[in-house]
Amino acid sequence: MEIVGIRAETLHPVLLVVGPEAVWSPFQAAFQQAGFTVIHRLNPMEALAPWVSSAPDAILIASPLDEEHLCWIHRLRLGTVIPLILLTFGADEPSILRAYEAGADDVLLLPIRPPLLAAKAMAWVRRAWSIPLNTLPPLTGQGLTLDPQTRTVFRPDGQAIRLTVLEFRFLYTLMVHQGQPVSMDRLLRWVWGCQGDEKDLLKRLVYRLRQKLEPDPKAPRFIRTVPGVGYAFGPAERGSPGPRPRKIGTSLGPDWDHFVTPFL
């Protein structure tokens, strides 16, 4: 199988930086030279908001590694699978280990030279975008076209909407099973890679996607709620035997559980 990597530089990746402006201002030129579009937020609480309007490819946070900030790191990790990089001053090894346990992908100690930080961020983005494109064909349905290569949805009116990684995983899963319900438990496993009582994560993700895609989010036509089961894309198929999710893998070849999930 040929693995085709996507060049992050050609996609103008979005970098979300969190922390005091004085920390990030020396890095602006290096980020722009690397090809990043930069969004700035002052604190982790504000960092939870931008997914409705933008889809960052990586998050850099400058903060101490105390319990309060590590709690926010954990909350961010529950909401996204994109690279999460922490910058901090003089942290000891136990604190750095706790940061990794909270969900950080990398912990870097300040000071660090701007070109090196920009290169590290781009390396993480490039790694996140290195997926087997030949196994993920574009999908169409209900007037929508989903392009895996750019994580973009094209609406019937021609509007292009960029998705986060989690939004893409969720929508691609539903569109593969168009008209058929997919249970919440399976969606949690395929989208987040977890099991358990995390239904609120799914509901918040559905809310964001409906705000982006639906002409009327209160009367959705694309992402349909199937009471007592989960969600489905589009209207129910005629002759459907009931709310039993169809077996995965019929559209993509290899079994979805073991093949697709690690790459999305």
C-alpha positions, 0 to 999 in steps of 0.5 A: 500500500502506498502512503501518500503524505500531504504537504502541510505547506500547500494547505496553509495550515492554521496554528492556534497559539494560546498565552500572553501576546508578549510570549508569542510576538517574537515567533510571529515572523517565523510562523508566517515564513513557515506558511502558518495562519496564526490565531491568538487566544489569551488563555485555554478557556478561549481556546475551546471556542474557535472550532465553530469558525475555524479548524486549527491544524495544531495548538501551541500553549504557553503556560505553567504546568500547574494543576489548573492549566493541566486540567485545561490541557486535558479538556482540550485533548478531549475535544480534538486530536490535532497536535497539542504542543506546550511551551513552559519555563523551567519545568521539572520532569514530574511536571512534564510527565503529567503534561504528557499524561494530560494529553500534550503531544510535546513539551518544549522548554523556553527559551527556544529559537523561533525558526526551531519552534516553527519547524517543530510545529510544521513537523507535527502538522505534516505528521497529522496530515500523512494519511493513506489518501488512496484508501479514503475516496471523496464521498457525495450525498444529499448534495454534499461532497466531502474531500478527505485530502483537504478535510473540506465539505462542499455544500450544494451552493458551492460553499467550501467548509473546512472541518476539524479532524474530529468533525471529518471523522464523524461525517466521513463515518456517517456518509460511508453508511448513508441512510443507515444509523450508527450507534453512539458507542461505535461513533465514540470508538471510531471518532475518539478511539474511546469507549464509555459514557462520553455522549456529551462529546458527541452531542457537542460535535454534532452541534458544531457540525450542524451549525457549519453544514445545515441550512437550518440547524434546528431542522437538520437534513444532513445529520439526522438523530436516530432516537435511542441509537445514534446518528445517520446521514440523510433520510433512512434507506427504503426497506431498511430493516431497522436501527441496526448499524450496517457492518463497516468496511463495505465501501472502503474495502478493509475493515474500518475498525482496524484499518481506517481509524488509525489514519483519520 
